Amino acid sequence: MSAIVTRDTLLASAVRGLIWRAEHTWTMDAGAPMYFGWVVPEIKMVSLGREYITPGKSLKVDLYEASFTGGTNVTTLNRDLGVSGALTPIQAKHSVTPGALTNRITGFNIETLGAVRVGRLGNIEPYMHPPLVSYVLAIENLIAGAEPYSFFFDFRLMFPGEDQ
């Protein structure tokens, strides 16, 4: 069975309480990146929809395979709100201290005349994260002035046999 993600599988997974949303909002000055970190457990993680929002005019995002220390848990809730309070399979943290950021995986840089809102759809742009790997996501404001930022991502663990 291949790892196919469709709108139907997303809805079915959400209804079954298998999709989680991690979210964080903060104010960021230019040149002071916010680092997020998470470690994938012994089961592959499927990163679904991601959203990056700011009324500011600059957004730089880079994903690294990297270690990190410290940090504070971001709000993580189940897409089935009846499952709220359940133990999350992965706990993302904000304000982590990254290790060496040498293994960049992907990212983007946007500077506009107006607000920035970037969304990645989980049904056509998922990422499969291998087990027992640590990640750091760097989000940066490149233009002077403090601005509010929000970051959200949906994820689930891979189903047994899904990657076969």
HUWOBEL-V439324 format. One line per field, one symbol per residue. phi: phi as a letter, one per 30 degrees, with the letter a starting at -180 (. if undefined). psi: psi as a letter, one per 40 degrees, with the letter a starting at -180 (. if undefined). A space follows every 50 residues. Layout:
phi=???
psi=???
This chain:
phi=.ddccbedddddddddicccbcbabacbddibdcccbabdddceccdcdb bbbaddcbabbbcbdadabijbeddbbddcddcejddddbcdbcidcddd cccdcalabbbbdbdcbbbcdddbbdbccddiccbbccbbcccejdbdbb bbbcaadddeidcd
psi=highhidddddddddefehihhiihihhihegihhiiihhaehihhhbii hhhieaehhhhhhihiiiiaihhihhiidheeeieihidhhiiifihiah gdghdiaihhhieaihhhhhhdeefihhhiifihihhhhiheiihhiiii hiiiiiiiihede.
